[in-house]
Amino acid sequence: MHEGENEGQIRLTESQERWSIVKRSDRSQIFFRSGRRWASLTRAGYIPMAASLLLTQSFLLFLWLAMGASPVWAQTGTKTPDPCESGHEFATTDCTLTWHGITVYGAYDVGIGWVSHGLPENGYNYEGESLVNRNGYQHRFLVAPNNLSQTGFGIRGKEEFAHGWAVVFNASTGINPQSGLLANASKTDIINNGLPRSSYSIAIDGARAGQPFNDQYYAGVSSTHFGELTFGRQRSLGTDAMLLYDPANGSYAFSYIGYNGTMAGGGDTEDSRWDDALKYRLTYGPIHFGAMYKFADGSAGCYSASATWTAATCTAEQAHNNAYGFDLGTTYGKFSADIVPQHYNQAISVLNPLLGPQSQSAGQSFQSTTDSINTNPINGTNLVDTNDTVYGIVTDNYAIMVAAKYAWDPFKFFAGYEYIWQNNPKNPLGVGAADQGGYNMSGVEDNNLDSEKLVNIWWTGVKYAAASKTDVTFSWYQQRQNDFRQPPACTPASFRASCAGTLNEGSLYADHHFTKRFDAFAGIAYSWVSGGLAIAIPHGPGVPYNYNNNCAPTVGGRFTF
């Protein structure tokens, strides 16, 4: 029995089973337990786990009211698994590794894949190579990491200190199963800095940059009636919604919005997690609400108003990278829907390694050749050491997302749409500005957009329960962007990343659970790009993708605890 619950003295006998009545301390929910089987009642009704309990509905409802159920607040949700009591129980059930309210959890997910247009593997890459990549050039077999979920571990806790009030915390990190290294998107670009394009290994952008806790690291307080307030590094509200409404559950191997992160971050994948952020969640009956605010932090670097660009003329900038978001949603029976607006200032996107003298993009140096704030050339000694640095594009982002899902056994249907608008930052960043994970930018673009960039992302899919332990999932994703070039005409001679373009991905996979903890999967994803989204180096003259498509079948297994 969990902390915060009190066992009643009444026993029921139904179909030769002995059921114990267990009342939650918040008085909003009652559980009925027979061994490891559970049923529950809330103010809205009950969820029987034994069909025979339907015959006792009126009697159980009377008992529930008599034990002090709240007439106003309703707390709904699934029953938390019991703590493990033996090694056999750990291997065969979904029990938790819990001791005095503190739980250790994690996952190990790895497989084997083949890609039609890929790159040599990179030990810091945690997303695999299922999505079409601008630099991919050869078909190859590879170790596929983190296909359905991120490998890693965490520790979380919830300790009640007063009636209905508890302290909560969570700290988790991602590890690459193929190398044992911490997940680190920034490092995948850094180790390719200065290399010719033909010598690249796989490079990505993402919210994990080798931090000790690169997923989440927060603490706060939770109230039965007033919701939960936490502070620290936390998943954005867009990421929470993506994991809930993506038919592929944010899978790196089979989901574009899981792999890319543009939708979850409200415009940039690095913003799928926010540092120094307050997050508030509240559920009232069928309605749930969320709000989030990120405080500005880090260094904004410096820029020079002088064409000579010396250290003496480089003026320090101020960080204005605050952000906010909201979530309003409902869950009614088998239907749920959410709307999530988000805004992020000085959002950073790292789309390429720093370009060296051997790069195929002629005229580019290790550091940006032009100060994007005032267009003065930077042709002297680099002001910032380029070792362990990245090249960033900076924008101010707004986004609004709507998503819904509906369960119609044995099917679950999903659909979502996000509209993103991006502009050059009102408060630009300078050379040496801080990026995530303690890395700095030695190349910065604050005027990458000729005009407002508009992005549309939509997705849909269905999950089919083919058997009690097997699911089959089909998903479809598309991203479109407008012409944000000035002048707007995109002729063949001037075609570049600011021209309109489209990215598509479709996937199909099956997932079979041998036990509560171990499952195996097999599937395929196919993606392709066209138009401006098929340009490989956004901050230079139009350099096309080596190949504009990628086919990626994957098989593997996952163990969770």
C-alpha positions in Angstrom: 0.0 0.0 0.0 1.3 3.5 -1.0 1.9 6.4 1.3 -1.1 8.7 1.6 -3.6 5.8 1.5 -5.6 4.3 4.3 -7.0 0.8 4.1 -10.7 0.5 5.1 -12.2 -2.2 7.3 -14.8 -3.4 4.9 -14.2 -6.5 2.8 -16.3 -7.5 -0.3 -16.6 -11.0 -1.7 -17.4 -11.1 -5.4 -16.8 -14.1 -7.7 -14.8 -15.7 -4.9 -12.3 -12.8 -4.8 -11.5 -10.8 -1.8 -11.5 -7.0 -2.4 -10.0 -4.4 0.0 -11.3 -0.9 0.0 -8.4 1.6 0.0 -9.2 5.3 0.4 -6.8 8.0 -0.9 -5.9 10.7 1.5 -7.2 13.4 -0.9 -10.7 11.9 -0.4 -11.3 12.2 -4.1 -10.7 8.6 -5.2 -11.2 5.1 -3.8 -9.4 2.0 -4.9 -10.5 -1.6 -4.6 -7.7 -4.1 -4.4 -7.6 -7.9 -4.8 -4.0 -9.1 -4.6 -2.4 -7.1 -7.4 -5.6 -6.3 -9.2 -7.2 -2.9 -8.8 -10.4 -1.0 -9.5 -11.0 2.7 -8.8 -13.8 5.2 -8.2 -13.7 8.9 -8.7 -16.3 11.6 -8.4 -17.0 11.1 -12.1 -17.6 7.3 -11.9 -15.5 4.2 -11.6 -13.2 2.1 -13.7 -13.7 -1.6 -12.9 -10.9 -4.1 -13.4 -13.3 -7.0 -12.8 -16.5 -7.1 -14.8 -18.4 -8.6 -11.8 -18.0 -5.3 -9.9 -20.6 -3.7 -12.2 -23.3 -5.5 -10.1 -22.3 -3.7 -7.0 -22.2 -0.1 -8.4 -24.8 1.4 -6.1 -23.4 -0.2 -3.0 -19.8 0.9 -3.8 -20.8 4.4 -4.6 -22.6 4.6 -1.2 -19.4 3.4 0.6 -17.3 5.9 -1.3 -19.5 8.8 -0.3 -19.6 7.6 3.3 -15.7 7.6 3.4 -15.6 11.3 2.7 -15.3 11.8 -1.0 -14.9 15.5 -2.0 -18.0 16.9 -3.7 -15.9 19.5 -5.7 -12.4 18.4 -6.7 -11.9 15.3 -8.8 -8.5 13.7 -9.3 -8.4 11.1 -12.1 -5.6 9.0 -13.5 -4.0 5.6 -13.6 -3.0 3.6 -10.5 0.7 3.9 -9.7 2.3 0.4 -9.8 3.4 -1.1 -6.5 7.0 -1.1 -5.4 8.9 -4.3 -6.3 9.3 -6.9 -3.6 11.5 -9.4 -5.3 13.7 -9.9 -8.4 11.1 -12.1 -10.0 8.4 -9.5 -9.5 10.7 -6.8 -11.1 11.3 -9.0 -14.1 7.7 -10.0 -14.7 5.5 -7.0 -13.7 5.5 -3.2 -13.9 6.4 -2.7 -10.2 8.6 0.3 -9.4 12.0 0.5 -7.8 10.7 2.7 -4.9 12.1 3.1 -1.4 10.5 5.6 1.0 8.8 7.5 -1.8 11.9 7.8 -4.0 11.8 5.9 -7.3 14.6 5.0 -9.7 13.6 4.6 -13.3 15.0 4.2 -16.8 15.2 2.5 -20.1 17.6 0.8 -22.5 16.6 1.0 -26.2 18.9 -0.2 -29.0 18.5 -1.8 -32.4 20.0 -2.4 -35.9 19.0 -0.2 -38.8 19.7 0.4 -42.5 19.6 3.8 -44.2 19.5 4.5 -47.9 21.4 7.8 -47.5 23.3 8.1 -44.2 26.6 9.1 -42.7 29.3 7.4 -40.5 28.0 7.0 -36.9 28.8 9.4 -34.1 29.0 8.3 -30.5 27.4 11.5 -29.2 24.4 11.2 -31.5 21.3 10.0 -29.6 18.7 10.2 -32.4 19.9 7.7 -35.0 19.7 8.4 -38.7 16.1 7.7 -39.7 15.3 11.2 -40.9 16.6 12.6 -44.3 19.9 14.4 -43.6 21.4 17.2 -45.7 24.8 15.6 -45.7 23.8 11.9 -46.0 25.5 10.2 -49.0 25.6 6.4 -48.7 23.5 3.4 -47.8 24.8 1.6 -44.7 23.9 -0.7 -41.8 24.3 0.9 -38.4 23.6 0.6 -34.7 20.3 2.4 -34.1 20.0 4.1 -30.7 16.9 5.2 -28.8 14.3 4.1 -31.3 11.1 4.1 -29.3 12.4 6.0 -26.2 15.6 7.6 -24.9 18.1 5.3 -23.1 18.9 6.7 -19.7 17.9 6.7 -16.1 16.4 9.1 -13.5 15.3 9.5 -9.9 12.0 11.1 -8.8 10.2 11.5 -5.5 7.1 12.7 -3.9 7.0 13.1 -0.1 3.9 14.4 1.7 4.7 17.0 4.4 1.1 18.0 5.2 -2.3 16.8 4.4 -2.7 17.1 0.6 0.7 18.8 0.2 4.0 17.1 -1.0 7.5 18.0 -2.1 8.3 16.6 -5.6 11.5 16.3 -7.6 12.8 14.7 -10.7 16.3 14.4 -12.2 16.9 12.4 -15.4 19.5 12.1 -18.1 19.9 10.4 -21.5 22.8 8.1 -22.5 23.7 6.7 -25.9 23.4 2.9 -25.8 25.9 2.4 -28.6 28.7 4.3 -26.9 27.9 4.9 -23.3 28.4 8.7 -23.7 25.9 11.3 -22.5 23.5 12.4 -25.2 25.1 15.5 -26.8 23.7 17.1 -29.9 26.1 20.1 -29.8 29.2 17.8 -29.7 28.0 16.0 -32.9 28.5 19.4 -34.7 31.7 20.4 -32.9 33.7 17.2 -33.8 32.9 18.0 -37.5 34.0 21.7 -37.2 36.3 22.7 -40.1 36.1 19.4 -41.9 35.1 19.1 -45.6 31.5 18.1 -46.0 32.5 14.8 -47.5 34.2 13.9 -44.2 31.3 14.6 -41.9 29.9 12.0 -39.4 26.3 12.3 -38.5 25.5 15.8 -36.9 22.3 16.9 -35.3 20.7 19.6 -33.3 18.7 18.9 -30.1 18.0 19.9 -26.5 20.5 17.5 -25.0 24.0 18.8 -24.9 26.0 16.6 -22.6 24.6 18.1 -19.3 24.7 15.7 -16.3 20.9 15.8 -16.3 20.2 16.5 -20.0 16.5 15.6 -19.8 15.0 17.2 -16.7 16.2 18.5 -13.3 13.6 20.2 -11.2 11.9 20.4 -7.8 8.8 21.9 -6.4 5.6 21.4 -4.4 2.4 19.6 -5.2 -1.1 20.1 -3.8 -4.2 17.9 -4.1 -6.4 21.0 -4.7 -4.1 23.7 -6.1 -1.9 21.7 -8.6 1.8 21.5 -8.9 4.5 24.1 -9.2 8.1 23.2 -10.1 11.3 25.1 -11.0 14.4 24.0 -12.9 15.2 22.4 -16.3 11.9 21.0 -17.6 10.3 19.8 -20.8 8.4 22.5 -22.6 4.6 22.3 -22.7 5.0 21.6 -26.4 7.1 18.6 -25.6 4.5 17.3 -23.1 1.8 17.6 -25.7 3.9 16.0 -28.4 4.5 12.9 -26.3 0.8 12.7 -25.6 -0.6 13.3 -29.1 2.1 11.8 -31.4 0.9 8.4 -32.6 4.5 7.2 -32.4 5.0 8.7 -28.9 8.0 10.8 -29.8 9.9 7.9 -31.3 13.3 8.9 -32.8 13.1 6.0 -35.3 9.5 6.5 -36.5 8.3 10.1 -35.7 9.4 13.3 -37.4 8.2 15.5 -34.6 10.0 13.3 -32.1 13.2 13.2 -34.0 13.3 16.8 -35.2 11.8 18.7 -32.2 10.8 21.8 -34.1 7.2 21.3 -33.1 7.9 20.5 -29.5 10.2 23.5 -29.1 7.8 25.9 -30.8 10.2 26.6 -33.7 13.6 25.2 -32.6 14.5 21.8 -31.3 16.9 23.1 -28.6 13.8 24.7 -26.9 12.0 21.4 -26.3 13.5 21.8 -22.8 13.8 25.0 -20.9 16.4 25.9 -18.3 15.6 28.1 -15.3 11.9 27.6 -15.8 8.8 27.7 -13.6 6.1 25.2 -14.6 2.5 25.0 -13.2 0.0 22.2 -13.7 -3.6 22.0 -12.5 -6.4 19.5 -13.2 -10.0 20.2 -12.3 -12.5 17.6 -13.4 -12.2 17.1 -17.2 -10.2 20.3 -17.6 -6.4 20.6 -17.3 -4.3 23.8 -17.4 -0.6 24.5 -17.7 1.6 27.6 -17.6 5.4 27.9 -18.0 7.9 30.8 -17.8 11.6 30.7 -18.5 13.9 33.4 -17.0 16.6 34.9 -19.1 20.1 33.5 -18.5 23.6 33.1 -19.9 25.9 35.4 -21.8 24.8 37.2 -25.0 28.3 37.7 -26.3 29.4 41.0 -28.0 29.4 42.8 -31.3 31.3 45.7 -32.8 30.0 48.8 -34.5 33.4 49.2 -36.1 34.4 47.6 -39.3 37.7 46.6 -37.8 36.1 44.2 -35.2 38.7 44.2 -32.5 38.3 43.0 -29.0 38.5 46.7 -27.8 35.5 47.6 -30.0 33.3 44.6 -29.2 30.5 45.7 -27.0 28.8 43.3 -24.6 25.2 42.3 -25.3 22.5 41.4 -22.7 20.6 38.1 -22.7 16.9 38.4 -23.4 16.2 34.6 -23.9 13.1 34.5 -21.7 10.1 32.4 -22.8 6.5 31.6 -21.8 3.8 29.1 -22.8 0.3 27.9 -21.8 -1.7 24.7 -22.2 -5.4 24.3 -22.0 -7.0 20.9 -22.6 -9.8 18.5 -21.8 -10.2 14.8 -21.3 -13.7 13.5 -21.7 -14.1 9.7 -21.8 -12.0 8.4 -24.6 -11.4 11.8 -26.2 -8.8 14.4 -25.3 -7.6 17.6 -26.8 -5.1 20.5 -26.0 -4.2 23.9 -27.3 -0.6 25.1 -26.6 0.7 28.6 -27.4 4.5 29.3 -26.8 6.9 32.1 -27.3 10.7 32.1 -27.1 13.1 35.0 -27.5 16.6 34.6 -28.8 16.0 31.0 -29.8 19.1 29.3 -31.2 19.3 26.8 -34.0 22.6 25.0 -34.8 22.2 23.6 -38.3 25.8 23.0 -39.5 29.3 22.5 -38.1 31.6 25.6 -38.3 32.7 25.8 -41.9 36.5 25.4 -42.6 38.6 26.4 -45.5 38.1 23.0 -47.2 34.3 23.3 -47.1 32.4 23.0 -50.3 30.7 26.3 -49.4 33.2 28.7 -51.0 34.1 31.9 -49.2 33.1 30.7 -45.7 35.6 30.9 -42.9 35.7 29.3 -39.5 33.8 32.2 -38.1 31.0 34.0 -40.0 32.4 36.3 -42.6 29.8 39.0 -42.0 28.5 40.5 -38.7 24.8 39.9 -39.2 23.9 42.8 -36.9 25.5 45.6 -39.0 26.9 43.7 -42.1 30.5 44.7 -41.3 33.0 42.1 -42.5 34.9 40.0 -40.0 38.2 39.5 -41.6 40.7 39.6 -38.8 41.6 37.2 -36.0 38.7 35.4 -34.4 37.6 37.1 -31.3 36.4 33.8 -29.8 38.4 30.6 -29.7 36.6 28.3 -32.1 37.5 25.1 -30.1 34.3 23.5 -28.7 32.1 26.2 -30.2 29.0 26.1 -32.5 27.5 28.2 -35.3 24.0 29.5 -34.4 21.1 31.1 -36.1 19.0 33.3 -33.8 15.3 34.1 -34.0 12.3 35.2 -31.9 9.6 32.4 -32.2 5.9 32.3 -31.7 3.9 29.1 -32.0 0.4 27.7 -31.4 -0.4 24.0 -31.5 -3.7 22.1 -31.4 -3.9 18.4 -31.1 -6.5 15.7 -30.3 -6.8 11.9 -29.9 -9.7 9.5 -29.6 -9.8 5.8 -28.6 -12.2 3.5 -30.4 -11.1 0.0 -29.4 -9.0 -1.5 -30.8 -7.9 1.8 -32.5 -6.5 5.0 -31.2 -6.6 8.0 -33.6 -4.3 11.0 -33.4 -4.1 14.4 -35.2 -2.3 17.7 -34.6 -1.3 20.9 -36.2 1.1 23.7 -35.3 1.6 27.2 -36.8 5.0 28.8 -36.1 6.1 32.3 -37.0 9.7 33.4 -36.7 11.5 36.8 -37.0 15.0 38.1 -36.6 15.6 38.8 -32.9 14.6 42.2 -31.4 17.7 41.8 -29.1 20.4 40.2 -31.2 23.1 37.9 -29.8 26.8 38.5 -30.5 30.0 36.5 -31.0 30.7 34.4 -27.9 27.1 34.1 -26.8 26.2 31.2 -24.7 24.4 28.2 -26.1 23.1 25.2 -24.2 25.3 22.8 -22.2 28.0 25.4 -21.5 29.0 25.8 -25.2 29.5 29.2 -26.9 28.9 30.4 -30.4 31.8 31.7 -32.4 29.6 32.3 -35.4 26.2 34.0 -35.0 23.5 35.0 -37.5 20.8 37.5 -36.3 19.6 38.5 -39.7 19.1 35.0 -41.3 15.5 35.8 -42.2 14.8 38.2 -45.1 11.2 38.5 -43.9 8.9 36.7 -41.5 9.3 32.9 -41.7 6.0 30.9 -41.4 6.1 27.2 -40.7 3.1 24.8 -40.8 3.5 21.3 -39.2 0.7 18.7 -39.2 0.5 15.1 -38.4 -1.9 12.2 -38.1 -1.9 8.5 -37.4 -3.5 5.5 -35.9 -2.4 2.9 -33.4 -4.1 -0.6 -33.7 -4.0 -3.1 -30.9 -3.5 -6.2 -33.0 -3.4 -8.4 -29.9 -3.2 -8.0 -26.2 0.5 -7.5 -26.3 1.1 -6.1 -29.8 0.5 -2.7 -31.3 0.8 -1.6 -34.9 1.3 2.2 -35.6 1.0 4.2 -38.8 2.1 7.9 -38.7 2.3 10.7 -41.3 4.0 14.1 -40.8 4.5 17.1 -43.0 6.3 20.5 -42.5 5.9 23.4 -44.9 7.5 26.8 -45.0 6.8 30.0 -46.9 9.0 32.1 -49.2 10.7 34.4 -46.8 13.2 35.7 -49.3 13.6 39.3 -50.4 13.1 39.7 -53.3 10.6 36.9 -53.1 11.3 35.4 -56.6 13.2 32.1 -56.2 14.9 31.6 -59.5 17.2 28.6 -60.1 20.2 30.9 -59.9 19.2 32.3 -56.5 17.5 29.3 -54.9 18.3 28.9 -51.2 16.9 27.9 -47.9 14.6 31.0 -47.7 12.5 29.7 -50.6 9.3 27.7 -49.9 9.7 24.0 -49.2 8.2 20.9 -47.8 9.3 17.9 -45.7 7.3 14.7 -45.5 7.7 11.5 -43.4 5.6 8.4 -43.2 6.3 5.4 -40.9 4.9 2.0 -40.0 6.0 -0.2 -37.1 4.9 -3.0 -34.8 5.7 -3.2 -31.1 5.3 -6.5 -29.2 5.5 -6.7 -25.4 6.9 -10.0 -24.2 6.7 -8.8 -20.6 5.6 -5.5 -18.9 9.3 -4.4 -19.1 10.6 -5.9 -22.4 9.3 -5.2 -25.9 10.7 -5.7 -29.4 9.8 -3.7 -32.5 10.3 -3.6 -36.2 9.3 -0.9 -38.7 10.3 1.5 -41.5 10.3 5.3 -42.0 10.6 7.1 -45.3 11.2 10.9 -45.5 12.0 13.4 -48.3 12.4 17.1 -48.8 11.7 19.6 -51.6 12.1 23.3 -52.4 13.9 25.5 -49.8 14.0 22.7 -47.2 16.2 20.7 -49.6 19.0 23.3 -49.2 21.9 22.0 -47.0 23.6 25.1 -45.7 21.0 27.8 -44.8 23.5 30.6 -44.0 25.4 30.4 -47.3 24.7 30.2 -51.0 22.3 27.4 -52.0 24.1 24.1 -51.4 21.6 21.3 -52.0 21.2 18.1 -50.0 23.4 15.3 -51.2 20.2 13.3 -51.5 16.7 14.6 -50.8 15.3 11.3 -49.4 16.0 8.6 -46.9 14.6 5.1 -46.3 15.2 3.6 -42.8 14.0 0.2 -41.7 14.8 -0.6 -38.0 14.5 -3.6 -35.7 15.4 -3.6 -32.0 14.4 -4.1 -28.4 13.7 -2.0 -25.3 13.9 -2.7 -21.6 12.2 -0.2 -19.2 12.1 0.0 -15.4 
